[in-house]
């Protein structure tokens, strides 16, 4: 997990206040404002439940190339394959 400086105006994400490198599965993520991921699809899918449990619903989750099918997609930049989510379960995924 990386809370690193991110600037992508196409999806409305700018620099967070602090930057950290963490282990995804062992750290408490509840204080994060922005979570930036560059992981494989199967790892993203494993993290979805943790994100919905620990992150505030307004936290921004940014990923490159691979998606979070069960999270609520807020914005996308298909050209650069950057996706912005909120850690709230996607309505379609819960049905």
Buried (B, 14 or more C-beta within 10 A) or exposed (E): BBBBEBEBEEBEBEEBEEEEEBEBEEBEBEEBEBBBBEBEEEEBBEBBEBBBEBBBEEBBBBBBBBBBEBBBBBBBBEEEEBBBBBBBBBEEEEE
